[in-house]
Amino acid sequence: MVKSVKTRYIAPLLSAVSLSLGGCIENDIPYPRIQQDILSLAVDGESAKAAIDRQKLTATVYLGEETDPADVSFSEYTYTEGAHSSVNLLEGSYDMTSPLKVTLSLYQDYTWTISAVQEIERYFTIEGQIGETVIDTAGRRVILSVPSTADMESLRVESVKLGPAGRTSMLPDINAGQKLDFSSPMHVAVSYFGRTEDWTIYVEETEAVVTTTQADAWVNVVWVYGAGPADADNGFQYRRAGTDEWTAVPQEFMGGTGGAFRAYIPHLLPLTEYEVRAVSGEHTGNTIAVTTGVAMPLPDASFDQWWLNGKVYCPWPDGGTSWWDTGNTGASTLGQSNVTPSDNTPGGVGMSAKLETRFVGIGAIGKLAAGSIYAGTFVKVDGTNGILDFGRPWEARPTKLRGYYNYSPALINYASSEFQHLLNRPDSCQIWLAVTDMAAPFQIRTNPKNRQLFDPDDPSVIAYGEMVRGASTEGWKEFEVKLEYRDTSRRPKYLLVVAAASKYGDYFTGGAGSVLYVDDFSLDYDY
């Protein structure tokens, strides 16, 4: 049991009874080693859910712009039952401009480090600037470029924000629409939360009207970035290496704001060299040469090959190499496999994967097991819980996951404490995938005492996409999940693909009897 918000745990009183029979009995039995963990953490005015790393004993809270990092109040703080905390975070406020140390004790001491991160949106633009403004937060500098023909003594400010919204003042005061003299660096005192920072604004002249700043080649797509005058007709051209004719990138593939613009160029050939360049009106930028990559097919994604290892159905051939795995090892400790092969397929041939959510156990003793299949490995059973490794090594950048699914939800009749509001509502299935640059597969732990689940917002996630459905499909349906990339240049290391009959199965929440069939998964590499 986890303590509720705004309450504290008091370490139990340990008493010892000494019995003497003409001598002393020495107690040399060591105390058990049980790690004491922070289970949940929240602050007033947070911008995102706190990140808790139980391996490194660290926690990070994310502060919204309007939260003073020197005066932070915690609204939620739970930790391992029975432990003693050296600090009651629910009382008073704390200066989080530097890390806070908290020690949790039970038999041994475990010192946790709590840090705060505050992302402040800052921008500064002027009329006719070339490219994107550089905001150097550490050096407190703003750097931007204008054409050499610009009047440096009278440049119009288009937008400005150098501190938290509604909490910032500047001296001299600068507002959008003002014309200012930037012929020399401008020094600005930026004040918020009772503190003042000295910023310098540099405006530089450049002879280059347009520049191709970056190009990232995928398999059938190249992403290209450019800098040019904000008020000009900016775009891109491309051609296959060794050819003469340039092709303009259609406007529908363009994006970006102001003088910083970008585009994706789809429908290209794999393993082929292309040349790309930015253009602005009659001006052309520098040329960048890139070579597209090769597609990687999704292994064993027809789900036709299975073997039975005792009570455990395995989605790979007997004696073969596994790429997909299931929670069957855990479910079979109290019952039978709840992920099985089925001849119910969209095309009437081969096999599909049948994922069923069941209550496994004897009578009332047991727990809900959601049927799921994933790219990765079932590591081991942790009591009646599971430890799983999500992800397989991957190098290519897919754009979509395609496949077929057939879903019949049941009403949710089992729910953990945090999902009681979902009881008696229809269950939901989920299919999701992620591309990451993690150094290793992501380890899932479902035990509530040290639960660790995948977070799509983790900094190591390059791209993520999901599909959730809470109604019956009335038969087989084709699906498509598009990956949303957060960076086009970071290179993937792992691919995660997961399908589950109950979206909240990791929290032992779902409807016994929900069934999801999946079949014929594949990856796209084009838009």
N, C-alpha and C positions, 0 to 999 in steps of 0.2 A: 504494500500500500504506500502511496506517495502522499506526503503532507499537502494540504491545500494551501492556496494563496493566502497570505497574511497570517499564517500560523507558523510556529516553530516546533522542531522536534527537540525533545530533551533526552539526552543520552540516558539509557537505563542505568539504575543503580546496581552495581555489581557487588554482591556480598559473598563472603567466603566463610565457611565453617571449618574450624580446625579441630580435628579429633586427635587426641594424644593417647597412645597405648604404650607408655613406658619409653617413648622416643618420638621423633618428628618424622613425618613423611614429606619429602621434598617434591613439590609440584614442578616437574620439568616439562610438562606438556606445553608446547608453544601455542601462542594465541593464533587463531585463524587469520589469514591475510585476505581481507575483503576490501577491494578498492572502494573508496567513498567518492561518489560522483555528483556533480551538479546535473540535475535532470531537466530543469527548465529555468529560463531566465527571461525577464522582460523589463523594459524601462518605459516610463512615461515619455511620450513624444518620439517613439522609435520609428525608423523608416523601413525596417525589415526585421524579420524574425532573427533572434540571436543564434549564432553558430556555436555549437558546443563540441569540442574535440576531447573525447574521453581518453584517448591514447596519450595526447600531449598535455592533458590537464589544463586546457585553456578554454576560455569562452570569450566571444566577441559580441558586443552589442552595437547596433547601428542606430545612430542618432539622426533625427530629422533636423533640417536646417534651423528650425526655431528653438531647438533645445540647446541650452547653455551647457557645454561639456564640463564646466566647473561646478555645475549644480544639477546633478542627475539623481532622479528618484526612481527606485526600483519598484515595480508593481507586481512582480512575480518572482519567486525564488524557491525552488524545491530541490531537494537533494536526497541521497540515499537514506531510507528509513533507519532510524536509530543513531545516525551520526550527529555529532555536535559541530556547529559552525562557529568559527572564531569571530565572525561578524554577522550581525543580523541586518541584512541588506534592506529589509522592509521597513527599517526605522531610519528616519532622517534622509539626508541627501549626501552625495559623494562627488568629489572632484575627480573626474575621469579623464583629465588632460594627461594623466600618466597611469600606467596599469595599476590595478588594485589586487592585492594578494588576499586570498581567503583560504583558511585551513579547515578541512573537514577531518574529524577524528573519530575513530572507533577501532580500538586496538592499536592502530597505527595512524600517523598523520599523513594527509595528502594535501599539499598546497597547490591551490588553483590560482591561475592568473587571469583576471578579467580585464579586457581592454575595450576601449570605445573607438569606433570609427565614425566620422562624420563627413559625408560627401556634400560639398556646397557647390551648387551650380554657379559658375562664373562665365561671363561673356563680355566682350567689348568689340564692337564693329563700327567701321566708318564707311561713308559713302564711297563707292568706287574702289574699295580695297581689292587686292589680288590674293586669292587663296583664303585659307582658314586662319583665324587668329590663334596665336600660341599663348596659352595661359600657363605660365610657369609658377605654380603655387608655392613650391619650395623657395624659389628665388624671388617670389613676389614681383614678377615681371609680366607685362603684356607686350607682345611683339606682333606687329602686323606690317604688311607691305602695301604700297600704292605704286601706280605707274610713275615714271620719272617726269611725266607731264603734269602731275597733280600739283595744286597750290598748297604747299606744306603749311602755310600760315593761316589757311582758312579751310579746314577739313570738317565736314559735317559728321557728328556722331549719330549713328543710327540706333545703337542699343548699348546699354551698359548695366552690368551687375557684377560687383566684386565681393559681395558678402551675402549673408543670409537675407532672404526676402523679408522686408518689413522691419528688420533689426539693424540696418546698416546706414551709416552716414559717411559722407566723403568731404574732404577739404583739400582743394576747392571742390565745390559741388558740381557734378557733371550730370547732365541729363540728355536724353535723346533729343535730337533736333538742334543742339548747340553747334556753332562753328567755332573751332578752337585752333590755336597755333601749335602745331606739332613739329616745327622746324628743329626743335631740340627736345630731348627727353622730358616728359612731364612727370613730376612727383606728386603723388596723391596719398593723403592720410585716410585710410579706410578703418572705421571704428565700428565695433559691434561687441556685445556682451561685456562692455566696460574695458575692452582692450583695443589698442590701435596698432595697425600694421602699415608700414611704409611701402607703397607700391610705386613702380616706375613704368610708364607707358612709352614704348619705343615705336615710332613709325618710320619705316625704312623705304627708300626709293629703290625700284628695281627696273632694269631694262627688259627683263623677260615678261612678256605679256601673258603667256600661258605655259604651264609646266605639267608634264605627266609625272605625277609624284609616286605612283605605286601601281603594280599589276600583280595579281595573284591568279595563277593557273590551277584549275581543278581538273576534272575529267572531260566534260563537255561544255564547261563554262569557264570564262575568264572574267575576273573582277578587275576594274581599272579605276584609278582615282586621279583627279586633276585639280589644278589651281589656276584661276584666271580672274578677270574683272567680274565683280559681283553683278554688274548691270549689263553684261554682254551676253551674246548668244554662244554659250559654251556647250561642248559636246566631245565626242570621241570618234576616231576612225580606227579600222583594223584591216589587216590583210594576212593571208598565209605567207609565210616566209618564202622568198624566191619569186613572188609574183609582184606585178607593178601596180595594180589597181587597188585603191583604198575604198573601203565600204564604211559608210556612216552608220553609227549605232542608232537605232530608232529611239525616238524620244520616250517611248513607253518603257524602255529599259533604263532610263536615267533617274538619278536621285541626287540628294544633297541639298544644301542651302547656301545662298550667297555665292561667294567666290570659291567655295570648296564643293566640288561636284564629283559624282561617281556614276558608274554604270556596270551592269553585267552583260556579257556577250554570250548568249546561249547557242546551242545547236552546232558546236564546234566538234572537230574530229579528235579522238583521243590520240595520245602519243604523237602530237603534231606541233611544229613550231609556228607561232604567230607573232606578228608585230602590232603594237597598239600605240596610239598617240592621242593626246588631248588637243582640241582645237577651240579657238575663240574667235568668232567672226572669220576674218581672212587670215588670222595668225595660226600657226601650227606649233605644237610643243615638241619636246624631245621624244624619240622613239624608244620603247622598251620591248625587248624580245622575250617571250615566254614559251614554255613547252607544256602542253597539257599532259595529264597523267593517264593511268589505266584504271578501268573499273574493276572493283572487287565484288564478285557475286556473293550472296548470302548463303552460307553452307547449309545443307540439309533442310532447306526452308519449305520443302514439300511435305515434310512430316510423314513420310512414307515408311521410314525404317525404325523399328522398335525391337526391344527384347525385354524379357521378363527376368529380373534378377531377384529370385525369391518372390516377395510380394511387391517389389518395386518395379514399375514400368519405366524403361529408360528410352528416351527419344533418339537413339542412335543404334546402329547395327551391333549385334553381339561380336565382341572382339574388335570393334571399330573405335574410332576416336570421337569423343563427345564434343559437340559445339553448343548444343542446347542442353538445359537441365530443368528439373522441376523440384517442387517441394515434396515429392513422393516419399523420400527417405524419412522426412519428419512425420508426414501423415500416416505412414505405415507403422509407426511405433505404437499407435493407438487404434489403427484400423487398416483400411486398404488404400491403395493408390487412388488419388482423386484426379490424376491426369493420366489419361489412357488413350490408346489408339482407337480410332473409329472409322468405319467404312461410310459414314455420313460425310460426303464430300461435295463441293460445288459442281464438279464435273461428272460425278458418278463413278470415278475410278480412283484407285490408290487409297490412301489413308489420310485422315486429318487428326489433329490433336483435340481431344475433348477435355476441357477444364471444368471441373465441377466443385462448387463450394459445399462442404459437408461439415457436420459436427462429428468429430472423431472421438471415440472414447466409449466408456461403459456407463449407461444410465446418464446421470448428471455430471459424472466425472469425465472431464475432457475439455476440448476447446474447439473453436471453429477453425477449419483449415480451408483457405481459399485456393481454388485451383489456379495454378499459374505455370507458365513456361517462359524461360528467359535464356539469353545468351550468357553463359557462365557456368558456375560449378556449385553444387551443394557441398558445403565444407563439412559440417557436422551438426549433430543435434545438441542443443543446449537445454537439458531438461526436457520440457515439452515444447521448446522453441527451436528456432533454426538459425544457423549462421551460413550465409550464402555469399559467394563472390559474383558480382554483376560485372559483365564486360568481357570482351575478347579483343586481342590485339588487332588494330586496324589502322590503315594509312590513308585510304581514299576519303573524299568528302562527298557523301551521298546528298541528294536534295530531297528525296521522298522515300517513304516506306509504303509499298502497296501490298495488297493481299485480299483475302476473303474471310468473313466472319459470320457467325450465326449465333445469336444470343437470345436466351430465355431467362429473364431475371425472376427471382423470387422476392418476396417481401423481406426486408431486413429484420431478422428475429434474434440476432446476437449483436451486441454493441458494447464497446469499451466505455469507460466513464466519460471520455471526451466526445463520444458520438452517440450519446443516448437520444439526442434529438432526431436521429435518423431512423429509430425503430418504427417498424410498420410502413416504412416508405419503400418503394421499389429499389432493388439493388442496382448498381451500375458496374459495367465492365470497363476496362481500360486497356488500351494498347499504346505504348509509348517507346520512343527511342531517343538516344542521346549520343553525341560525339564528344569525347573529352580528351584532354591531354594529361590525365592523371598518370602517375608513375606506376600504378598497379591497378588491378580490378578493384571496384568499390565494394567494400564488405558491408553486407546487410546483417543486422542483428535485430531479431524481433522480440527478444526478452525485454519486457518493460523496465527492468532494473538497469539495463545498459543499452537501451534501444538506439540503433543507428540506422536511419533510413536515407534513401537517396534524396538529395535536394536539387531540383533543376536550376536553382539560382546559385549553386556553388561556383566559385570563381574558376574552377577547372573545367566547367562545362562550356564547350565551344558552340554547340548547337543542341536544340531540344525541340521535340514535337510530340503531341499526344492526341488521342481520340478517346472520348468518354461517351458512353451511351447508357441511358437508364430506362430503355424501353425494348420490347421484343422486336427483333428484326423480321419475324414471320418468315424465316428461311434464310438462305445465304444472301449476303450483300457484299459487294466489292467496297473496299475502303482505301483511302489515301491519307497518309499523315505527312505533312510538309515540315521539313526541318527549318527552324528559324535560327540563322547563324548570328552570333554576336561579334564575330571577328572573321574576316575572310583569309587572313594570312597565317593564323595559328595552325600548326600541323597536328592532326589527330593521332592519338596513341591507342585509344580504346573505343569500341562501339558497344553500346548497351541497347538491347531490344527486349521488351517485356510485354507479355499479355497476361491479364488476370481476370477471372470471372467476377471478382469483387474488388472494386477500387480500393477500399479501405481494409483489405484482408491483412495487411501488415499490422493493423491494430486489432485484429481478431473481430472485425466488424463486417457483417454481410448477411446475406440470406441463404440459409441452407437450402439447396436445391437450385441455385443459380447455375446455369450451364452456358459456357462459351466454347464454341468450336472455332478453330482457326486453321487456315490452310493456304498454301501457295504464296508465302511471303517473298517479296523481291525488293531490291533497291533501285531507285532511279538516280541518274547522275546529271540530268538536264532539267531545265525549267520549261 
